[in-house]
Amino acid sequence: MRGRGNVNKLSSINLNRLAVFVSVAESRSLTAAAVKLGIAKTMVSAHMQRLEAELGVSLLVRTTRRLSLTEAGEAFYVATRRILGEIDDAVSQAGSTSAEPRGTLRVTAPIDYGAAIVTPALVALRERYPELRVDLILDDTRFDLIAEGIDVAIRLGRLPDSSHQAVVVGRYVKWLVASPLFLQHHTGLRMSSDL
């Protein structure tokens, strides 16, 4: 059973010190471990003394001719090597996860702009990152982005006062046009609100 004392011990253990211990255990030499790690032998020795003090147990048996592990040292080596391997795997996995987008990206955009500009861009994004799923909502309605779980909202015009962050991603010009025949039948039109 793990008690409060173990939490206090854990908070004082340094991962670098554990890596030094694993190197010493594998090479059975402070000097060889120092060379492998690129640090001074005195630093390796200091790490080992500090680790043993933190754990309250002897891990190494040192003689003038050789270095060996105590029974506690052997058990600690096996566990520490496994734990450091798992930490290394976790760090690698986290790094690869951030390098390759995956999951679902929810995007909303106005219908016309979304069809003309956003859709082709998202198709290219999906081709580049096949693990990424895109949920595109083309609608001229302004959604509550938080309530709807929207990751990216493309909007035309000015952003009203908001806690959302806005970045200009481009310019999009819309023209209101009418045929000459329509204008002959609807005189006096000067702006879109006159329709």
Secondary structure, DSSP 8 states (H G I E B T S, - for coil): ---HHHHHHHHH--HHHHHHHHHHHHHT-HHHHHHHHTS-HHHHHHHHHHHHHHHTS--EEE-SS-EEE-HHHHHHHHHHHHHHHHHHHHHHHHHHHHHS--EEEEEEE-HHHIIIIIHHHHHHHHHH-TTEEEEEEE-SS---TTTTT-SEE---S---S-SS---------------HHHHHHSTT--SGGG-
